[in-house]
Amino acid sequence: MTAYVIADVQLTGDAAELAEYRSKVVATLRPYGGRYLARGGEVDIVEGAWAPGQIVLVEFPDMAAARAWNESAEYQAIAPLRIRNTDSRRLIVQGL
């Protein structure tokens, strides 16, 4: 079953470092079958008191692929660029 990585990301640090992360992360997704479905586009809050930053939605073939990507050496090598420059919440959700 398809799986999705969902992130709510707010810039809190160096925009140049986050841009470096964004330029490198796509290559880390490909070996795991990951592809962006949304990456920081317009958000329309229709219910609740949520103040999201940039919403990111990445599709993977299954939970195992999403977890493998998240834990991969390639991704972990660039993750600090995101971690130290953003306030983010991330989760992996199984699709239907």
Chimera marker file (.cmm) of the C-alpha trace (Angstrom):
<marker_set name="trace">
<marker id="1" x="0.000" y="0.000" z="0.000" r="1" g="1" b="0" radius="0.5"/>
<marker id="2" x="1.099" y="3.506" z="-0.774" r="1" g="1" b="0" radius="0.5"/>
<marker id="3" x="2.568" y="5.566" z="2.054" r="1" g="1" b="0" radius="0.5"/>
<marker id="4" x="3.005" y="9.289" z="2.485" r="1" g="1" b="0" radius="0.5"/>
<marker id="5" x="5.495" y="11.434" z="4.338" r="1" g="1" b="0" radius="0.5"/>
<marker id="6" x="3.707" y="14.577" z="5.481" r="1" g="1" b="0" radius="0.5"/>
<marker id="7" x="5.622" y="17.535" z="6.881" r="1" g="1" b="0" radius="0.5"/>
<marker id="8" x="4.684" y="20.973" z="8.160" r="1" g="1" b="0" radius="0.5"/>
<marker id="9" x="7.847" y="23.072" z="7.908" r="1" g="1" b="0" radius="0.5"/>
<marker id="10" x="8.550" y="26.601" z="9.137" r="1" g="1" b="0" radius="0.5"/>
<marker id="11" x="11.852" y="28.320" z="8.416" r="1" g="1" b="0" radius="0.5"/>
<marker id="12" x="13.591" y="29.396" z="11.626" r="1" g="1" b="0" radius="0.5"/>
<marker id="13" x="17.201" y="29.642" z="10.508" r="1" g="1" b="0" radius="0.5"/>
<marker id="14" x="19.401" y="30.017" z="7.465" r="1" g="1" b="0" radius="0.5"/>
<marker id="15" x="17.382" y="30.127" z="4.234" r="1" g="1" b="0" radius="0.5"/>
<marker id="16" x="20.486" y="29.320" z="2.170" r="1" g="1" b="0" radius="0.5"/>
<marker id="17" x="21.084" y="26.091" z="4.102" r="1" g="1" b="0" radius="0.5"/>
<marker id="18" x="17.453" y="25.109" z="3.672" r="1" g="1" b="0" radius="0.5"/>
<marker id="19" x="17.744" y="25.812" z="-0.063" r="1" g="1" b="0" radius="0.5"/>
<marker id="20" x="20.773" y="23.499" z="-0.144" r="1" g="1" b="0" radius="0.5"/>
<marker id="21" x="18.705" y="20.779" z="1.560" r="1" g="1" b="0" radius="0.5"/>
<marker id="22" x="15.875" y="21.268" z="-0.935" r="1" g="1" b="0" radius="0.5"/>
<marker id="23" x="18.280" y="20.983" z="-3.869" r="1" g="1" b="0" radius="0.5"/>
<marker id="24" x="19.724" y="17.697" z="-2.562" r="1" g="1" b="0" radius="0.5"/>
<marker id="25" x="16.688" y="15.904" z="-1.126" r="1" g="1" b="0" radius="0.5"/>
<marker id="26" x="15.059" y="14.962" z="-4.448" r="1" g="1" b="0" radius="0.5"/>
<marker id="27" x="17.955" y="12.665" z="-5.372" r="1" g="1" b="0" radius="0.5"/>
<marker id="28" x="17.567" y="10.824" z="-2.059" r="1" g="1" b="0" radius="0.5"/>
<marker id="29" x="13.902" y="10.033" z="-2.813" r="1" g="1" b="0" radius="0.5"/>
<marker id="30" x="14.382" y="8.363" z="-6.202" r="1" g="1" b="0" radius="0.5"/>
<marker id="31" x="16.000" y="5.087" z="-5.042" r="1" g="1" b="0" radius="0.5"/>
<marker id="32" x="13.012" y="4.514" z="-2.728" r="1" g="1" b="0" radius="0.5"/>
<marker id="33" x="10.330" y="5.353" z="-5.278" r="1" g="1" b="0" radius="0.5"/>
<marker id="34" x="9.490" y="8.655" z="-3.581" r="1" g="1" b="0" radius="0.5"/>
<marker id="35" x="7.982" y="11.601" z="-5.404" r="1" g="1" b="0" radius="0.5"/>
<marker id="36" x="6.681" y="14.979" z="-4.337" r="1" g="1" b="0" radius="0.5"/>
<marker id="37" x="2.935" y="15.556" z="-4.544" r="1" g="1" b="0" radius="0.5"/>
<marker id="38" x="3.067" y="18.929" z="-2.756" r="1" g="1" b="0" radius="0.5"/>
<marker id="39" x="5.997" y="21.077" z="-1.761" r="1" g="1" b="0" radius="0.5"/>
<marker id="40" x="5.187" y="24.394" z="-0.142" r="1" g="1" b="0" radius="0.5"/>
<marker id="41" x="2.298" y="25.582" z="-2.316" r="1" g="1" b="0" radius="0.5"/>
<marker id="42" x="-0.686" y="27.656" z="-1.275" r="1" g="1" b="0" radius="0.5"/>
<marker id="43" x="-2.589" y="26.391" z="1.788" r="1" g="1" b="0" radius="0.5"/>
<marker id="44" x="-6.248" y="27.145" z="2.481" r="1" g="1" b="0" radius="0.5"/>
<marker id="45" x="-7.294" y="26.453" z="6.088" r="1" g="1" b="0" radius="0.5"/>
<marker id="46" x="-10.901" y="25.258" z="5.956" r="1" g="1" b="0" radius="0.5"/>
<marker id="47" x="-11.328" y="24.046" z="9.539" r="1" g="1" b="0" radius="0.5"/>
<marker id="48" x="-9.559" y="24.451" z="12.861" r="1" g="1" b="0" radius="0.5"/>
<marker id="49" x="-6.934" y="26.795" z="14.253" r="1" g="1" b="0" radius="0.5"/>
<marker id="50" x="-3.918" y="25.540" z="12.376" r="1" g="1" b="0" radius="0.5"/>
<marker id="51" x="-1.162" y="27.888" z="11.224" r="1" g="1" b="0" radius="0.5"/>
<marker id="52" x="0.953" y="25.701" z="8.936" r="1" g="1" b="0" radius="0.5"/>
<marker id="53" x="4.202" y="26.714" z="7.349" r="1" g="1" b="0" radius="0.5"/>
<marker id="54" x="5.108" y="24.946" z="4.139" r="1" g="1" b="0" radius="0.5"/>
<marker id="55" x="3.273" y="21.650" z="3.702" r="1" g="1" b="0" radius="0.5"/>
<marker id="56" x="5.237" y="18.865" z="2.058" r="1" g="1" b="0" radius="0.5"/>
<marker id="57" x="3.641" y="15.642" z="0.812" r="1" g="1" b="0" radius="0.5"/>
<marker id="58" x="5.815" y="12.834" z="-0.551" r="1" g="1" b="0" radius="0.5"/>
<marker id="59" x="4.400" y="9.585" z="-1.935" r="1" g="1" b="0" radius="0.5"/>
<marker id="60" x="6.205" y="6.241" z="-1.599" r="1" g="1" b="0" radius="0.5"/>
<marker id="61" x="5.222" y="2.776" z="-2.856" r="1" g="1" b="0" radius="0.5"/>
<marker id="62" x="4.749" y="1.506" z="0.718" r="1" g="1" b="0" radius="0.5"/>
<marker id="63" x="5.581" y="2.073" z="4.396" r="1" g="1" b="0" radius="0.5"/>
<marker id="64" x="8.813" y="0.089" z="4.137" r="1" g="1" b="0" radius="0.5"/>
<marker id="65" x="10.108" y="2.334" z="1.334" r="1" g="1" b="0" radius="0.5"/>
<marker id="66" x="9.161" y="5.515" z="3.219" r="1" g="1" b="0" radius="0.5"/>
<marker id="67" x="10.881" y="4.298" z="6.375" r="1" g="1" b="0" radius="0.5"/>
<marker id="68" x="13.936" y="3.106" z="4.448" r="1" g="1" b="0" radius="0.5"/>
<marker id="69" x="14.285" y="6.513" z="2.787" r="1" g="1" b="0" radius="0.5"/>
<marker id="70" x="13.889" y="8.347" z="6.107" r="1" g="1" b="0" radius="0.5"/>
<marker id="71" x="16.600" y="6.206" z="7.712" r="1" g="1" b="0" radius="0.5"/>
<marker id="72" x="18.906" y="6.026" z="4.675" r="1" g="1" b="0" radius="0.5"/>
<marker id="73" x="22.482" y="7.240" z="4.897" r="1" g="1" b="0" radius="0.5"/>
<marker id="74" x="21.866" y="9.536" z="1.917" r="1" g="1" b="0" radius="0.5"/>
<marker id="75" x="18.966" y="11.284" z="3.605" r="1" g="1" b="0" radius="0.5"/>
<marker id="76" x="20.530" y="11.357" z="7.063" r="1" g="1" b="0" radius="0.5"/>
<marker id="77" x="23.589" y="13.080" z="5.556" r="1" g="1" b="0" radius="0.5"/>
<marker id="78" x="21.493" y="16.112" z="4.551" r="1" g="1" b="0" radius="0.5"/>
<marker id="79" x="18.808" y="16.035" z="7.266" r="1" g="1" b="0" radius="0.5"/>
<marker id="80" x="20.816" y="18.317" z="9.610" r="1" g="1" b="0" radius="0.5"/>
<marker id="81" x="20.390" y="21.132" z="7.072" r="1" g="1" b="0" radius="0.5"/>
<marker id="82" x="16.621" y="20.881" z="7.616" r="1" g="1" b="0" radius="0.5"/>
<marker id="83" x="16.697" y="20.123" z="11.330" r="1" g="1" b="0" radius="0.5"/>
<marker id="84" x="18.829" y="23.079" z="12.387" r="1" g="1" b="0" radius="0.5"/>
<marker id="85" x="17.005" y="25.592" z="10.184" r="1" g="1" b="0" radius="0.5"/>
<marker id="86" x="13.342" y="24.695" z="10.614" r="1" g="1" b="0" radius="0.5"/>
<marker id="87" x="10.652" y="23.947" z="13.115" r="1" g="1" b="0" radius="0.5"/>
<marker id="88" x="8.923" y="20.965" z="11.588" r="1" g="1" b="0" radius="0.5"/>
<marker id="89" x="6.557" y="18.129" z="12.261" r="1" g="1" b="0" radius="0.5"/>
<marker id="90" x="6.784" y="15.019" z="10.106" r="1" g="1" b="0" radius="0.5"/>
<marker id="91" x="4.936" y="11.739" z="9.935" r="1" g="1" b="0" radius="0.5"/>
<marker id="92" x="4.574" y="8.699" z="7.716" r="1" g="1" b="0" radius="0.5"/>
<marker id="93" x="0.997" y="7.677" z="6.934" r="1" g="1" b="0" radius="0.5"/>
<marker id="94" x="-0.146" y="4.486" z="5.250" r="1" g="1" b="0" radius="0.5"/>
<marker id="95" x="-2.407" y="5.074" z="2.268" r="1" g="1" b="0" radius="0.5"/>
<marker id="96" x="-5.396" y="3.080" z="1.092" r="1" g="1" b="0" radius="0.5"/>
<link id1="1" id2="2" r="1" g="1" b="0" radius="0.2"/>
<link id1="2" id2="3" r="1" g="1" b="0" radius="0.2"/>
<link id1="3" id2="4" r="1" g="1" b="0" radius="0.2"/>
<link id1="4" id2="5" r="1" g="1" b="0" radius="0.2"/>
<link id1="5" id2="6" r="1" g="1" b="0" radius="0.2"/>
<link id1="6" id2="7" r="1" g="1" b="0" radius="0.2"/>
<link id1="7" id2="8" r="1" g="1" b="0" radius="0.2"/>
<link id1="8" id2="9" r="1" g="1" b="0" radius="0.2"/>
<link id1="9" id2="10" r="1" g="1" b="0" radius="0.2"/>
<link id1="10" id2="11" r="1" g="1" b="0" radius="0.2"/>
<link id1="11" id2="12" r="1" g="1" b="0" radius="0.2"/>
<link id1="12" id2="13" r="1" g="1" b="0" radius="0.2"/>
<link id1="13" id2="14" r="1" g="1" b="0" radius="0.2"/>
<link id1="14" id2="15" r="1" g="1" b="0" radius="0.2"/>
<link id1="15" id2="16" r="1" g="1" b="0" radius="0.2"/>
<link id1="16" id2="17" r="1" g="1" b="0" radius="0.2"/>
<link id1="17" id2="18" r="1" g="1" b="0" radius="0.2"/>
<link id1="18" id2="19" r="1" g="1" b="0" radius="0.2"/>
<link id1="19" id2="20" r="1" g="1" b="0" radius="0.2"/>
<link id1="20" id2="21" r="1" g="1" b="0" radius="0.2"/>
<link id1="21" id2="22" r="1" g="1" b="0" radius="0.2"/>
<link id1="22" id2="23" r="1" g="1" b="0" radius="0.2"/>
<link id1="23" id2="24" r="1" g="1" b="0" radius="0.2"/>
<link id1="24" id2="25" r="1" g="1" b="0" radius="0.2"/>
<link id1="25" id2="26" r="1" g="1" b="0" radius="0.2"/>
<link id1="26" id2="27" r="1" g="1" b="0" radius="0.2"/>
<link id1="27" id2="28" r="1" g="1" b="0" radius="0.2"/>
<link id1="28" id2="29" r="1" g="1" b="0" radius="0.2"/>
<link id1="29" id2="30" r="1" g="1" b="0" radius="0.2"/>
<link id1="30" id2="31" r="1" g="1" b="0" radius="0.2"/>
<link id1="31" id2="32" r="1" g="1" b="0" radius="0.2"/>
<link id1="32" id2="33" r="1" g="1" b="0" radius="0.2"/>
<link id1="33" id2="34" r="1" g="1" b="0" radius="0.2"/>
<link id1="34" id2="35" r="1" g="1" b="0" radius="0.2"/>
<link id1="35" id2="36" r="1" g="1" b="0" radius="0.2"/>
<link id1="36" id2="37" r="1" g="1" b="0" radius="0.2"/>
<link id1="37" id2="38" r="1" g="1" b="0" radius="0.2"/>
<link id1="38" id2="39" r="1" g="1" b="0" radius="0.2"/>
<link id1="39" id2="40" r="1" g="1" b="0" radius="0.2"/>
<link id1="40" id2="41" r="1" g="1" b="0" radius="0.2"/>
<link id1="41" id2="42" r="1" g="1" b="0" radius="0.2"/>
<link id1="42" id2="43" r="1" g="1" b="0" radius="0.2"/>
<link id1="43" id2="44" r="1" g="1" b="0" radius="0.2"/>
<link id1="44" id2="45" r="1" g="1" b="0" radius="0.2"/>
<link id1="45" id2="46" r="1" g="1" b="0" radius="0.2"/>
<link id1="46" id2="47" r="1" g="1" b="0" radius="0.2"/>
<link id1="47" id2="48" r="1" g="1" b="0" radius="0.2"/>
<link id1="48" id2="49" r="1" g="1" b="0" radius="0.2"/>
<link id1="49" id2="50" r="1" g="1" b="0" radius="0.2"/>
<link id1="50" id2="51" r="1" g="1" b="0" radius="0.2"/>
<link id1="51" id2="52" r="1" g="1" b="0" radius="0.2"/>
<link id1="52" id2="53" r="1" g="1" b="0" radius="0.2"/>
<link id1="53" id2="54" r="1" g="1" b="0" radius="0.2"/>
<link id1="54" id2="55" r="1" g="1" b="0" radius="0.2"/>
<link id1="55" id2="56" r="1" g="1" b="0" radius="0.2"/>
<link id1="56" id2="57" r="1" g="1" b="0" radius="0.2"/>
<link id1="57" id2="58" r="1" g="1" b="0" radius="0.2"/>
<link id1="58" id2="59" r="1" g="1" b="0" radius="0.2"/>
<link id1="59" id2="60" r="1" g="1" b="0" radius="0.2"/>
<link id1="60" id2="61" r="1" g="1" b="0" radius="0.2"/>
<link id1="61" id2="62" r="1" g="1" b="0" radius="0.2"/>
<link id1="62" id2="63" r="1" g="1" b="0" radius="0.2"/>
<link id1="63" id2="64" r="1" g="1" b="0" radius="0.2"/>
<link id1="64" id2="65" r="1" g="1" b="0" radius="0.2"/>
<link id1="65" id2="66" r="1" g="1" b="0" radius="0.2"/>
<link id1="66" id2="67" r="1" g="1" b="0" radius="0.2"/>
<link id1="67" id2="68" r="1" g="1" b="0" radius="0.2"/>
<link id1="68" id2="69" r="1" g="1" b="0" radius="0.2"/>
<link id1="69" id2="70" r="1" g="1" b="0" radius="0.2"/>
<link id1="70" id2="71" r="1" g="1" b="0" radius="0.2"/>
<link id1="71" id2="72" r="1" g="1" b="0" radius="0.2"/>
<link id1="72" id2="73" r="1" g="1" b="0" radius="0.2"/>
<link id1="73" id2="74" r="1" g="1" b="0" radius="0.2"/>
<link id1="74" id2="75" r="1" g="1" b="0" radius="0.2"/>
<link id1="75" id2="76" r="1" g="1" b="0" radius="0.2"/>
<link id1="76" id2="77" r="1" g="1" b="0" radius="0.2"/>
<link id1="77" id2="78" r="1" g="1" b="0" radius="0.2"/>
<link id1="78" id2="79" r="1" g="1" b="0" radius="0.2"/>
<link id1="79" id2="80" r="1" g="1" b="0" radius="0.2"/>
<link id1="80" id2="81" r="1" g="1" b="0" radius="0.2"/>
<link id1="81" id2="82" r="1" g="1" b="0" radius="0.2"/>
<link id1="82" id2="83" r="1" g="1" b="0" radius="0.2"/>
<link id1="83" id2="84" r="1" g="1" b="0" radius="0.2"/>
<link id1="84" id2="85" r="1" g="1" b="0" radius="0.2"/>
<link id1="85" id2="86" r="1" g="1" b="0" radius="0.2"/>
<link id1="86" id2="87" r="1" g="1" b="0" radius="0.2"/>
<link id1="87" id2="88" r="1" g="1" b="0" radius="0.2"/>
<link id1="88" id2="89" r="1" g="1" b="0" radius="0.2"/>
<link id1="89" id2="90" r="1" g="1" b="0" radius="0.2"/>
<link id1="90" id2="91" r="1" g="1" b="0" radius="0.2"/>
<link id1="91" id2="92" r="1" g="1" b="0" radius="0.2"/>
<link id1="92" id2="93" r="1" g="1" b="0" radius="0.2"/>
<link id1="93" id2="94" r="1" g="1" b="0" radius="0.2"/>
<link id1="94" id2="95" r="1" g="1" b="0" radius="0.2"/>
<link id1="95" id2="96" r="1" g="1" b="0" radius="0.2"/>
</marker_set>
